[in-house]
Amino acid sequence: MIRYCVRCLYPDTKPDLWFDAAGVCSGCLSFAARTAVDWAAREVEFLETIGRFRSREGRTYDCIVPVSGGKDSHFQVLRLLEHGLNPLAVTATTDSLSDIGRRNLQNLQRLGVDHVEVTCNPVVRRRINRLGLEQVGDISWPEHVTIFTTPVRIAVQMRIPLIVWGENPQNEYGGPPGSGATRVLDRRWLEEYGGLLGLRVSDLVGQAGIQPHHLIPYTFPAESEVAAVGVTGLFLGYFFAWDGYTNALYAQAHGLETLGRTVEGSMVDYENLDNHQTGIHDYFKFLKFGFGRATDLASSHIRRGRLSRAGGLRLVRRHDGRYPATYLGRPLADILAEIGMGPAEFDRICDQFTTRRLFVCDAKGRPVRDAAGNLTKINDDNSR
């Protein structure tokens, strides 16, 4: 029996989520704790902190800001520019970049920043995409790795000690006690919360012809190199009240392009616009844990009073967990072809990672799909 938060729509199947005695999840509790934060004091703390990192003689940039070109990275760049910083924007190129994603990256550059884009060997990348999907059920595994390794590698190479990240996901979406209050992103945080799913970079050596030199972009610099530069990663969301919807409005006012229709598997048109593979990533979350991106978004809006729980539930039931036949309008078969996989093999992998107790299965224990490929949850009693 799945247990759901009494305030938002999160289930107890969500990794690292916990509930208090009243049935409130840690995501809602973290958000409620924000009312006690003195945000004016946090902004002063931010200014004092970045003051210690401002560029000195021989260093051009005050900080690195990792960017994808989406709503949050637009907001990060804008906030840093507003505080008089000269950031270097750094992008780890996404696996299957969409046209709208490219246009939004170009728009971000026009905000007035220097920009470095690092693209991994695409032949190796697609092999790793496939291995990630096959072995841990996450086609985006290499993207999650390079999102974190690339800015650190650039920071070491260019001797820029400060990296300014966006939100702390454990604060926004819930995590173990105490994890949402941190302001620092370090190697320990990455290993515990960075989405590596137990698959180590070293595990890839020898698979699909992958050699150690292929994996340089996926590995951190040596600890001694990081320490020599004094690389420190801060969450901007610790210092400023984070809200993805507000960030989207702010970014749109500065030229961010939205899709103009609901993104597949989502309930909005303003996020996850850069990577055609994101629909597969979000679908596997649904297969494993019984909830998807629509649940994340609806819960965020419920906490902020923009959506009732009942209204959010109706949207989740409409949008969550749909079979990813297309994403950003691109057919699944075309997306899979990039990693050398066909739809039938994809469906077998889907069944492999489906948590059977969450869905209707046939007499042989195989998940039952409707004509559109969608599954039916056994326990959908989320009306409390």
C-alpha positions as CSV (number, residue, x, y, z in Angstrom):
1,M,0.0,0.0,0.0
2,I,1.5,3.3,-1.1
3,R,1.4,6.1,1.5
4,Y,1.0,9.7,0.3
5,C,1.9,13.0,1.9
6,V,-1.3,14.6,3.3
7,R,-0.3,18.0,2.0
8,C,1.3,17.4,-1.4
9,L,1.2,14.4,-3.8
10,Y,4.5,12.7,-3.0
11,P,4.4,8.9,-2.3
12,D,6.6,7.1,0.2
13,T,8.2,5.3,-2.8
14,K,10.2,8.4,-3.5
15,P,13.9,7.8,-2.6
16,D,15.1,9.5,0.6
17,L,11.7,11.0,1.3
18,W,10.4,10.7,4.9
19,F,7.2,11.5,6.7
20,D,6.6,13.0,10.1
21,A,4.0,11.6,12.6
22,A,1.3,13.7,11.0
23,G,1.9,12.3,7.5
24,V,3.7,15.3,6.1
25,C,6.6,14.6,3.8
26,S,10.1,16.1,4.2
27,G,9.6,18.2,1.0
28,C,6.7,20.0,2.5
29,L,8.4,20.3,5.9
30,S,11.5,21.8,4.2
31,F,9.3,24.3,2.4
32,A,7.4,25.2,5.6
33,A,10.7,25.9,7.3
34,R,11.4,28.7,4.8
35,T,9.0,30.9,6.6
36,A,11.5,31.1,9.5
37,V,14.4,32.2,7.2
38,D,15.5,35.8,7.3
39,W,16.0,36.1,3.5
40,A,17.4,39.6,3.8
41,A,20.1,38.3,6.1
42,R,20.7,35.4,3.7
43,E,21.3,37.9,0.9
44,V,23.8,39.8,3.1
45,E,25.5,36.4,3.8
46,F,25.6,35.8,0.0
47,L,27.2,39.2,-0.7
48,E,29.8,38.6,2.1
49,T,30.5,35.1,0.7
50,I,31.0,36.1,-2.9
51,G,33.0,39.0,-1.8
52,R,35.7,36.6,-0.6
53,F,35.8,35.0,-4.1
54,R,35.7,38.1,-6.3
55,S,38.3,38.0,-9.0
56,R,41.8,38.9,-7.9
57,E,44.8,39.9,-10.0
58,G,45.4,37.3,-12.7
59,R,41.9,35.8,-12.6
60,T,39.2,37.1,-15.0
61,Y,36.0,35.6,-13.6
62,D,34.4,35.9,-10.2
63,C,32.7,32.5,-10.5
64,I,31.5,29.7,-12.7
65,V,27.8,29.2,-13.2
66,P,26.7,25.8,-14.7
67,V,24.0,26.4,-17.2
68,S,21.7,24.3,-19.4
69,G,19.9,27.2,-21.0
70,G,16.7,26.5,-19.1
71,K,14.7,28.7,-16.8
72,D,16.8,28.1,-13.7
73,S,20.1,28.8,-15.3
74,H,18.7,32.0,-16.8
75,F,17.7,33.0,-13.3
76,Q,21.1,32.1,-11.9
77,V,23.0,34.2,-14.5
78,L,20.6,37.1,-14.1
79,R,20.9,37.1,-10.3
80,L,24.7,37.0,-10.4
81,L,24.8,39.8,-13.0
82,E,22.5,41.9,-10.9
83,H,24.9,41.6,-8.0
84,G,27.8,42.9,-10.0
85,L,29.5,39.6,-10.6
86,N,31.3,38.5,-13.8
87,P,30.4,34.8,-14.1
88,L,31.7,32.3,-16.7
89,A,28.8,30.2,-17.9
90,V,29.7,26.6,-18.4
91,T,27.6,24.0,-20.2
92,A,28.1,20.3,-20.4
93,T,26.4,19.6,-23.7
94,T,23.2,17.6,-23.3
95,D,22.9,14.2,-24.9
96,S,20.3,14.9,-27.6
97,L,20.0,18.7,-27.8
98,S,16.7,20.1,-29.1
99,D,16.4,23.1,-31.4
100,I,14.6,25.1,-28.7
101,G,17.3,24.1,-26.3
102,R,20.0,25.5,-28.6
103,R,18.0,28.7,-29.1
104,N,17.7,29.1,-25.3
105,L,21.4,28.6,-24.8
106,Q,22.0,31.4,-27.4
107,N,19.6,33.6,-25.6
108,L,21.4,33.0,-22.3
109,Q,24.6,34.1,-23.9
110,R,22.9,37.3,-25.0
111,L,22.3,38.2,-21.3
112,G,25.9,39.3,-21.3
113,V,28.2,36.4,-20.2
114,D,31.2,34.5,-21.6
115,H,30.2,30.9,-22.2
116,V,32.1,27.7,-22.5
117,E,30.3,24.6,-23.9
118,V,32.0,21.2,-23.4
119,T,30.9,18.4,-25.7
120,C,31.9,14.8,-25.0
121,N,32.9,12.3,-27.7
122,P,29.4,11.6,-29.1
123,V,30.2,8.1,-30.1
124,V,31.2,7.2,-26.6
125,R,28.4,9.2,-25.1
126,R,25.8,7.2,-26.9
127,R,27.4,4.0,-25.8
128,I,27.2,5.3,-22.2
129,N,23.6,6.4,-22.7
130,R,22.7,2.9,-23.6
131,L,24.7,1.3,-20.8
132,G,23.0,3.6,-18.3
133,L,19.6,2.7,-19.6
134,E,20.4,-1.0,-19.6
135,Q,22.2,-1.2,-16.2
136,V,20.5,1.3,-14.0
137,G,17.4,2.3,-15.9
138,D,18.6,5.9,-16.6
139,I,19.5,7.0,-20.1
140,S,20.5,10.4,-18.6
141,W,23.2,8.9,-16.3
142,P,26.1,10.4,-18.3
143,E,24.4,13.7,-18.4
144,H,24.0,13.8,-14.6
145,V,27.7,12.9,-14.2
146,T,29.0,15.6,-16.6
147,I,26.7,18.3,-15.2
148,F,28.8,18.1,-12.1
149,T,32.2,17.1,-13.4
150,T,32.5,19.6,-16.2
151,P,32.2,22.8,-14.1
152,V,34.7,21.5,-11.6
153,R,37.2,20.6,-14.3
154,I,36.9,24.0,-15.8
155,A,37.2,25.6,-12.4
156,V,40.5,23.8,-11.8
157,Q,41.9,24.5,-15.2
158,M,41.0,28.2,-15.1
159,R,41.7,28.5,-11.4
160,I,38.2,29.9,-10.6
161,P,37.4,28.8,-7.0
162,L,33.7,29.6,-6.8
163,I,30.9,27.6,-8.5
164,V,27.3,28.8,-8.1
165,W,24.8,26.1,-8.5
166,G,21.0,26.5,-8.4
167,E,18.6,24.8,-6.0
168,N,19.4,22.2,-3.5
169,P,17.1,19.4,-4.7
170,Q,16.8,17.9,-1.2
171,N,15.3,21.2,0.0
172,E,12.9,21.6,-2.9
173,Y,11.8,18.0,-3.3
174,G,12.6,16.4,0.1
175,G,15.5,14.2,1.3
176,P,17.0,12.8,4.5
177,P,16.9,14.9,7.7
178,G,19.3,17.8,7.4
179,S,20.1,17.3,3.7
180,G,18.0,20.3,2.6
181,A,19.7,22.9,4.8
182,T,23.2,22.7,3.3
183,R,24.5,25.5,1.2
184,V,27.5,23.6,-0.2
185,L,27.7,21.2,-3.1
186,D,30.8,19.0,-2.6
187,R,32.0,15.5,-3.7
188,R,30.2,13.9,-0.7
189,W,26.9,15.5,-1.8
190,L,27.4,14.4,-5.4
191,E,28.1,10.8,-4.5
192,E,25.0,10.6,-2.2
193,Y,22.5,12.7,-4.2
194,G,23.9,13.3,-7.7
195,G,21.9,10.6,-9.4
196,L,24.8,8.1,-10.0
197,L,22.6,5.2,-8.9
198,G,25.5,3.1,-7.7
199,L,27.1,2.9,-11.2
200,R,30.7,4.1,-11.0
201,V,32.5,5.7,-13.9
202,S,35.3,3.0,-13.5
203,D,32.6,0.3,-14.1
204,L,32.3,1.4,-17.7
205,V,35.9,0.5,-18.7
206,G,35.9,-2.4,-21.1
207,Q,32.2,-2.2,-21.8
208,A,31.2,-1.4,-25.4
209,G,34.8,-0.7,-26.3
210,I,35.1,2.1,-23.7
211,Q,38.6,2.8,-22.6
212,P,39.9,4.9,-19.6
213,H,40.9,7.9,-21.9
214,H,37.2,8.0,-23.1
215,L,36.1,8.7,-19.5
216,I,38.2,11.8,-18.8
217,P,35.1,14.2,-19.0
218,Y,33.2,11.9,-16.6
219,T,35.8,12.0,-13.8
220,F,36.6,14.6,-11.3
221,P,40.0,16.2,-11.1
222,A,42.3,14.9,-8.4
223,E,41.4,16.0,-4.9
224,S,44.8,17.7,-4.7
225,E,44.0,19.8,-7.7
226,V,40.6,20.8,-6.4
227,A,42.1,21.7,-3.0
228,A,45.0,23.7,-4.6
229,V,42.4,26.0,-6.3
230,G,40.0,25.9,-3.3
231,V,37.0,25.0,-5.4
232,T,33.8,25.6,-3.5
233,G,30.3,25.0,-4.8
234,L,27.4,27.0,-3.4
235,F,23.6,26.6,-3.8
236,L,22.0,29.8,-4.9
237,G,18.7,28.5,-3.5
238,Y,20.2,28.6,0.0
239,F,20.5,32.4,-0.2
240,F,17.4,33.3,-2.2
241,A,13.9,31.7,-1.9
242,W,13.8,29.3,-4.8
243,D,10.7,28.9,-7.0
244,G,10.9,27.3,-10.4
245,Y,7.7,29.0,-11.6
246,T,9.0,32.5,-10.6
247,N,12.3,31.6,-12.2
248,A,10.5,30.7,-15.4
249,L,8.6,34.0,-15.4
250,Y,11.8,36.0,-14.8
251,A,13.6,34.0,-17.6
252,Q,10.7,34.5,-20.0
253,A,10.9,38.3,-19.4
254,H,14.5,38.0,-20.5
255,G,13.9,36.1,-23.7
256,L,13.6,32.4,-22.6
257,E,11.5,30.5,-25.2
258,T,8.8,28.1,-24.0
259,L,7.3,25.2,-25.9
260,G,3.8,26.8,-26.2
261,R,2.2,23.5,-25.2
262,T,2.5,21.0,-22.4
263,V,5.7,19.1,-22.4
264,E,5.1,15.3,-22.7
265,G,4.9,13.7,-19.2
266,S,4.8,17.1,-17.6
267,M,2.1,19.7,-16.9
268,V,3.9,22.9,-18.0
269,D,5.6,24.3,-21.1
270,Y,8.6,26.0,-19.6
271,E,11.1,23.4,-18.4
272,N,13.1,20.4,-19.6
273,L,13.2,21.7,-23.1
274,D,16.8,20.9,-24.1
275,N,17.1,17.1,-24.2
276,H,15.0,14.7,-26.3
277,Q,15.9,11.9,-23.9
278,T,14.4,13.5,-20.8
279,G,11.0,11.9,-21.5
280,I,12.6,8.5,-21.2
281,H,14.4,9.5,-18.0
282,D,11.2,10.8,-16.4
283,Y,9.2,7.7,-17.6
284,F,11.7,5.4,-15.8
285,K,11.2,7.3,-12.6
286,F,7.5,6.5,-12.9
287,L,8.2,2.8,-13.6
288,K,10.5,2.5,-10.6
289,F,8.6,4.7,-8.0
290,G,5.1,5.2,-9.3
291,F,5.3,8.9,-9.8
292,G,6.7,11.3,-12.5
293,R,7.5,14.8,-13.3
294,A,3.9,16.0,-13.1
295,T,3.9,15.0,-9.4
296,D,7.0,17.0,-8.7
297,L,5.5,20.1,-10.4
298,A,2.1,19.8,-8.9
299,S,3.5,19.3,-5.4
300,S,5.6,22.4,-5.8
301,H,2.6,24.5,-6.8
302,I,0.5,23.0,-4.0
303,R,3.0,24.0,-1.4
304,R,3.0,27.6,-2.7
305,G,-0.8,27.8,-2.7
306,R,-1.1,28.1,-6.5
307,L,-2.9,24.8,-6.8
308,S,-5.2,22.8,-4.6
309,R,-4.3,19.2,-3.7
310,A,-7.4,17.9,-5.5
311,G,-6.6,20.0,-8.5
312,G,-3.1,18.8,-8.6
313,L,-4.2,15.2,-8.3
314,R,-6.4,15.6,-11.4
315,L,-3.5,17.0,-13.4
316,V,-1.2,14.2,-12.2
317,R,-3.6,11.5,-13.2
318,R,-3.8,13.1,-16.6
319,H,-0.1,13.7,-17.3
320,D,2.1,11.5,-15.1
321,G,3.6,8.3,-16.4
322,R,2.5,8.5,-20.0
323,Y,4.4,6.2,-22.3
324,P,7.1,8.4,-24.0
325,A,5.9,7.9,-27.6
326,T,7.3,11.3,-28.3
327,Y,9.2,14.0,-26.5
328,L,9.3,17.6,-27.7
329,G,7.5,16.2,-30.7
330,R,10.2,13.8,-31.7
331,P,9.2,10.1,-32.0
332,L,10.6,7.6,-29.5
333,A,12.0,5.4,-32.3
334,D,14.1,8.3,-33.6
335,I,15.4,9.1,-30.1
336,L,16.3,5.4,-29.4
337,A,18.0,5.0,-32.8
338,E,20.7,7.4,-31.6
339,I,21.8,4.9,-29.0
340,G,21.3,1.9,-31.4
341,M,18.2,0.6,-29.7
342,G,14.7,-0.3,-31.1
343,P,11.3,0.1,-29.4
344,A,10.9,-3.7,-28.7
345,E,14.2,-3.8,-26.8
346,F,13.3,-0.6,-25.0
347,D,10.0,-2.1,-23.9
348,R,11.8,-5.1,-22.5
349,I,14.1,-2.8,-20.5
350,C,11.1,-0.9,-19.3
351,D,9.6,-4.2,-17.9
352,Q,12.9,-5.0,-16.3
353,F,12.9,-1.8,-14.2
354,T,9.1,-1.7,-13.5
355,T,8.3,-2.2,-9.8
356,R,5.7,-4.9,-10.2
357,R,3.9,-4.3,-6.9
358,L,2.9,-0.8,-8.1
359,F,1.2,-1.8,-11.4
360,V,-1.3,-4.2,-12.8
361,C,0.4,-7.4,-14.1
362,D,-0.8,-10.4,-16.0
363,A,-0.8,-14.0,-14.7
364,K,2.9,-14.3,-15.6
365,G,3.8,-11.2,-13.7
366,R,4.3,-9.0,-16.8
367,P,3.2,-5.4,-16.6
368,V,0.0,-4.9,-18.6
369,R,-0.1,-2.0,-21.1
370,D,-3.0,-0.4,-22.8
371,A,-3.1,0.3,-26.6
372,A,-1.0,3.5,-26.0
373,G,1.6,1.6,-23.9
374,N,0.5,3.1,-20.6
375,L,0.5,1.1,-17.3
376,T,-2.2,1.2,-14.7
377,K,-1.2,1.7,-11.0
378,I,-2.6,-0.8,-8.6
379,N,-2.9,1.7,-5.7
380,D,-4.0,5.1,-6.9
381,D,-5.7,6.1,-3.7
382,N,-4.1,9.5,-3.4
383,S,-7.3,11.3,-2.6
384,R,-6.7,11.9,1.1
